[in-house]
């Protein structure tokens, strides 16, 4: 049984493929096209998945897309009827997007030279948030769990709760657009001068520098309701009937300013993009983060009361808020939390395929997914040909000696581009496509920003820690395989790893398993043997672009920055 899953015509377009229940490959389209958050038909990602599975498109049994244009039709109609003139742009955009989704077979015919009549019967439209729920629950280790999907909006829903049991998902509640925690967070992200799609993580990084003194004011903007859900006071926002996200012919997500004049009256004039960040801005960020966490805990506390379950699976764009995720087991009765590596919209491809696999086809669950390494890999021949064609000098080391050699360089101050194995599925580098440095260095953040990243100084870098030593450095009570949760660094260890300890004493860690990431584990183990510290500083291998996907992209990034070393599998390039 072969199932191809898609996220198409939506931000973070992607594809995933399952063969006899096992995910063989999954990747975002942006990795190939080199355009962040690309939102068209994921033809490159599909071709990659078919290649990895060793099949042609006609051998695929089912094609799932994580969008259902018919979902909540009457709710949409009521929404439009509230302001029909203002909704003209919204209707036009939604109709155009719906037309694309309902003509998928024509896209397949165009890109893959296959008769669309053969494709159409195989297509299943799976509602956006059901795909999110499936991406989390069916990939989790839990036989039963409470479920939460929460993001900006998808198929007119912004939040969905439910339960999972064996190979079935049951939806219990949902919240309709425009009442959205994602919209709430994005509006304040824009108010603070970060206008681009996907900038929300900057607010999460800025928040610890502030005091949440505006939290009470923000409770005027979003209200937790007695039924365990929430509502926005829409008077603080741009009219939702004018639409929010648009894509255009370039398939790049664009978001107009979501905040209204009333929001500026509440908190002051919006920060200009190049205006310095002052304490007022930092306090707004801290307040937004605090209120967001309060709403998430409100949803989860009610969900626990309703289900009585102690495990929860979470997905959706808001599930990328790793600070909130790390606090769930301390602020709700849930004891274990599973969030997939691609909890954001790229995970829709994986989720829609899993939904068809289990919910529709009643197939048995497979082992839990703890590996994000489902993307592209490079052969030795490809790497040697690349380096030879550019007249790049290199040395080649065996598997046994390479970790020690690289670890010694890192311990002596080198910044290393680390390209090994398959690329990660999701927004975070997890030791497949990473830039690595010594976490003991006080100056590591400034060094990395000067040499490579050139990003805001308030944004933290992440620690990758050997799984077996995680509890010795962090106050944690859960696995963190995908860098999806922030936990406190133990107070007596903070001075030891200042480069990965944020200003509030926390770290967005990744627990590195020998079984899942043997080569990365070996590198950290070698560094541990040299320094006594079982941790490396890890950030994504890129420079204001999608994470590198090929040896050529890794080499170009190395050459235009000031990294000290590039590791391409067993090949080492040094300055």
N, C-alpha and C positions, 0 to 999 in steps of 0.2 A: 504494500500500500504506500503510495507516494502522494504527499500533500504539500503543495506550494502555498505559502502565506505571503500576503502583500500588505504594505502600507503605501497607498498610492494617492496622489493628488492631495496630500496633506503633509505638513511639515515633518521632516526627518523620514522621508520616503525610504523604504527598505524591503527586503525579501528574506524569507527563511524557508528551508525545505526539510521535511521529515520523511524518512524512509523506514517503513515498518516500525513506526513509533519513535524512532530516534532522530533528534535534530542533527543533520549532517552539516549544515552550513547556515549562516545568517549574517547579513551585513547591511549597512546603510548605503544608500546611493551616493551620499555626499563623499564617501571615501574614494569613489572612482571619478566622480565629476569635479571634485575639489571645490565645491560650493557648499558652504555651511547651511544645514537645515533644508537642503534641496527638496522640493515638494511635488515633483511631477511623477510620471510613470517610471518605476525603477527598473528599466530595461537592463542596465549594467549589473545590478544586484541579482536580477533573475538569471542572467546568463552565467554569472559566477556560481550561483546555487546549483544550476543544472550541471555545470562542469564538475563541481565538487561531488555531486551525486553520481556522475558518470552516465547521465541519461539525456535524452532529448525531450522537448516539451510534450510531444505526443504521448510519452510514457507516463506523464503526470495523471493521477487518477482524480484529484480534487484540487481546485484553486480557491483559496479563501482570501477575501479582501476585508480588512477591518473597517468598513464603512457600510452603512445601510441607509440609503437616501430616503427610504420609506418609514424609517423609525420615527415615532412620535409625530406623525403627520398632522393630527388634529391639534396637538399642542403648538406646532409651528404655525398652523393656520390661525389659531387664536392670537398668537403673538403678533403676527403680521397685521391682523385686523385692528389691533390697538392703534396703529399708526401707519396706514397703508401708503401714504405719500412718502413719508420718511423711509419706508422699508423698500422702496423701489430698487435702490442699489444693493441692498441685502438680498432681495429676491433674485435679481439678475446674477449676482455672484453665486448664490446657492444653486440656481438653475443650471448655470454653466458647469459648476462642479459636479452636479448630479448627472449631467449629460455625459461628462467624462467617465464617471464611475460606471454608468450603465452601458458604456460602449467599450468595455475592457477588451472584449474579444477582438475588436478592430485594432487595438493597440498591439495585441499579441500577433495578429496577422501581419501588421506592418513591420514589427521588429524581428519576428521569428519565422516569417514566411510559412505560416501554418494556416490552414483553412479555419476561418472564424467559426464555422458551423461545428467544428470539432471541439472548440474551446467553450462555447457558450453553455452547454449542459453541465460543464464541470465547475462553474463558478458559484460560490456561496458568498452572499453578503452577510457579514457578521457585524452587529452593532459595535460601535467604537469602544464603549466602556465594557461591554461583555468580552471583547478581545483583551482589554487591559486585565480584567479579572482572571481570564483564562491564562494569560501570560504569567501571572503570579501564582495562582493556585496549582495549576496542572504541572508547573515546573518545581513546585515546593516539595519538601519531604513529608508534608502533613496529609494524613488520611482525611481529616476534617479540619476546617478552619473558617474563621470569619473573613470576609473579603471587603476591601475598600478600593475603589478607583476614584481618583480625584485629580482634575486638571482644569485647563481653561474652558474647553468645550469640545464636544465631539458628538455628532448626530443629535444635537440639541440638548444633550445631557452634559452636566458639569461634574456630577458626583453620583456614584452608584455604590450601594452596599448589598451584601448578600452572604451566602454561606456556600461552602464547597464540601462535598462528601464523595469520596471515591472518584468516580469519573463524571460527576454531575455538579453543575452550578445552579443555584437558585437565587434570583434577584429579589431583594426585599424592599428597598427604597431607592429613589433617585431624585435628583434636583435638576430642574430645567434651566437652561440658559435664559436670562443673563446672570442668574445668581450663581456666582462662581468664585471660589477661593483663588483660583489661578488668575482671574481677571483682577481681583482685589490686589494680589501681590504684584502683578505686572503694572497696574496703574501707579502704584507707589514707586516701583522701579523707574518708571518714566518720570515721575515727579522729582525724583532724585537725580535726574540727568543722564540716565542710561536708556537710550531709546530703542536699541536693537532687539529683535526677536532673540530670546535666549539669554538676555542679560540678567535674569533674576538671581543667578548664583552670586552676582556681585553684591547684592543686598545682603545675602546670607553671610558673605565674608566681611562686610562692613559692620554688621549689627553688633558684634562683640566690642566694638570701639565706642558704642553709645550706651545711653541710659534709656530704658523704655518709658520715659516720662510722658509720652503721648498715648500710651496704651488705652487709657480711659477715653480719650477723645476718639480713638479709632473704633471703639465699640459703638459709636454712633453710625459708623460706616457699614459695619457687618454685625449682625445679631444672631446669636445662637438661640434656637427655638426649642420649645419644650418637647418636640417630637424627635429630638436628637439630630436635627439638621440645622440649616442656617439660611439667612437671607441677607442680601445687600440692600442698603438704602440707595436706590438707583439715582437719586438726585445728586449724588456726589460724582457721578460718572458721565462720560459721553453717552448720548442716547444710543442704547443698544440696537435700535431699529436701523441705525446707519451702518451696522456691521462692524466687525472687529478685524479679524485676520483676513488679508487678501493675498493672492499669490501672483497673479498676472502672468504674462507670457513667458517670463524668465523663471517661473516656478520658485521664486524666492519669497518667503513669508515676510509680509509687511504689516505692521500694526500702527494704526493712527494713535494719537494721544487719547488714552482711555479716561484720564481724569478730567473732571469738570471744574468750573470756576469755584463751586462750593468747596471742593477739596483744597484749593489754594487758599480760600478764606479760612478754612479750618487750621491749616498747617503752615501757611506762608507760600509765597510765590515759588513756582517750580525752579529748580536749580538749572542754570544754563549748562550745557554739556562741558564747557571748559572752565566753569567757575570752580574755584577751590572748594573742597569738601570741608565744612566747618562742623562744630559740635552739634549744631542744630540738625544737620543732615544725618549725622551718625545716630543721633537720638531717634530720628524718624525711622531709620533702618532697624534699630533695636526694637522699637515699638511695633513695627510691621511684623518682624519675626516673632515677637512674643504673642501678638494677637493671632497670627497664623497658627502657632503651636496650640493656643487655647482652643481654636476651632477644631483642629485635628483631634485633640484629646477629647473634646466634647463629642465628636462623631464616634470615636472609638469607644469611649465609656458607654455610650448608649448602645453601640453595636455589641459590646460584651454583655451588657445587661440583657439584651434581646436574645443572644445566642448561647450564652454560658460557656463559650469556648475560650481556651487559653492561648490559642495560636491565631495569628492574623497574617493575611497576605495582602500586600498593598502595591498598587501600580498607578500610573498616570504621571503627568508632568510635576505635580506637587509632591509626588513620592520621590523626586530627586532632591527634596529638601532634607539633606542628610543630618542637619542639626536637629530638626524635629524628630527624624527617625530614631536617632540615638536616645531620645528621651521617652519614647513610647513605653518601654517596659518599666520606667520609673514613674510615669504619670497616668498610666491606665492599668487595668488588671491583666492585660495581655503579657504573657511571659516570653513568647517567641514571635519574631517578626521576620517574614521572608519577603524580600523585594528583588525582582530579577535584575540582571545586569543592565538591560535596556528597559528600565521602568517607564521611560518617556515614550513618545509616540513611535519611535523606531520599533519598539517591542510589540506594536500592533500586528506586525507580520507574523511573528512567533505566536502571539496570542490567538489570532484568528485561525491559524493552522491547528493549534492545540484545541480550540473550541470545536472545530469540525472533527478532529480526531477522536475526541472523547464525548462531547455533548451530542454530536450528531451521529457519529459512527459507533459509539459505545466501545471504543477500543480500551484496552487495559492501560493503566498508568505505567510510566517508565520510571527508572530511578531519578531522584531529584537532580536538578541541573545546578552545579556549583562551578562550572567552567564557562567563561565568557569567550573562550578562544575558538571562534567559529568563522573567522574571516580569512583573508588572503594570507598565503605563505609564499616564501621564495626558495628556489632551489639553489644549491651551490653554483651550478652552471650559470644561472641568471646573475648572481652576485659577481662571479669572476668575470663574466663578459662585460658587465657594467664598469667595474673598476679598471679593467684592461682598456676599454674604449675611451676612458677619461684619463688614462695614464696616471692613475692613482696608486701610490705605493701602499702596500698592505702586508700584514703578516697573518698567517693562518695558524690557529692553535686548536688542539684537540679538546674534546669535551671535558676531560679530566683537568687540564691545566688552565683553561680559559677563565673559570670563575675566580681562581686565585689571582691571576694576572690582573684582571679588571678590578677586583676588590682592592688590591694594593694601590692601584692608581686612584681609586675613589678616596681611599683613606688618606692619600697624600694630596687631596684637593681637586682632583679632576672632575669635570662635568662630562657625563657620558651619555651619548645617544645609544639606546639599547633596542635593537630590532631583532626579535627572535620568535620563532614559531608562528602561529596564526594570530592575526589581528583580533582585537577584542570587539565584541558586539555590545555597543552601548557608548555613552559619552565619556567614559573614564578609562585611561590607560592603566593596565593592571599587570605590567611587566612583560607585555608583548611588544608594545610600541611606546616606550617610556624614555624620559630623560631622568637620569639618576645622579644624585650627589650625596655627600656626607651629611647626615642629619645633625651631627655634633657641632657644625660650624655656625657661629653666631652670624656670620656675614653671608650665609648661603642664599638667603632670599634675595639680597641685593646683588649678589654675584650672578644668580640665575637670571634675574631681570635685566642685568646689564649685558650678559653674554647671549641670552637666548630669548626669553619670554617677552620682555618689554611691556609688562602689564602693570596694573595698579598695585601700589605697594601694600595696600591693606589685604590683598588676597593671599590666603595661606597656601603652603605646599603640604603635600600629604605624606604620611608615613606608611611604608609597606613593612610589616612586621612578621617574622616567622610565627606561624599559628601557635606553635608550642610555647612561645614566650609572650604572647599577647597579654595574658592576664598578669604578667609581671611588670608591665609598663602602663597598662590602661585599665581603668575601672569599667570593665565591660562584662556582660553576661550573655553574649550571643556571638555567633559567627558573623564575620563581616567580609565575605569573599569578594564583594564587588565595590568596596569603598563607598558603601551606601549609608553608613551611619557614622556619626561623630560621637566620640566618647571622651571623657576626661583623661588626660595624661596624669598618672599618679604623681602627686606633688613632689615626691623625692626623686623623680626621674626627669622632671621638666628641664632642669639645668643641663642634663646630660644630652638632651635632644632638642635644643632650642630652635633649630631650623624647621621642625615640623610641629612645634607646639604653638598653637594660636595664642593671641593676646589674652584670651579667657581661660587658658590652660587646657584646651581641648585639642584633639586631632581627628581628622577625617581619615581613619585608618583603613587599610586592607590587610586582612589576615591571609598569609601566603601558605598554602598547603603543598607539601612535597608531592602528593598524589596528583594535584591539579596543575601545579606550575613547577615541575622539577628543576628546570634550568634557572629560573628566577630564585627559587628556594636555595639552590646551590650557590648562587651569587651572594645572597644575603648571609648564608651560612659562612661563606669564606670571609665576608666582611666582619661577621660576628667573631670569628676565630682571631682576626687581626686586632679588633678594637674592643671586644667585649660587649658590643651593641648589636642586637639582632634586628636592626632596622635600617632601611635606606630611605632617603628622600626620593619621592616618585612624583613626577608630573608628566603630562602628556607630551608626546614627541610631535611637536608642531610649533609654529610661530605665526599666530593669528591666522590660522587656516584649519581645515579638517586635519585630524590626526593622520600622520603619514601612513600610506597603505602599501608602498612598494619600496624596494631598495633605492630606486632612482630618486624618489621623493625624500627618503631619509638622507641620502647623500647631498641633495640640493639644500636641505635644511641645515645640515652640518656645515656645508661650505659657506653659506651666507650668514651664519652666526659664529660665535666664538667658543663653541663646544671644544673640549680638549680631545675627545676620543669618540669614534663611531664604531659600534660593534654591529656587524651584519652577520648574524648567525656565528660562524667560527672565524670570520674575517674581521680584522681590526685595522682601522685607519686612525693614525695619530698625528697631531700637529707637533 
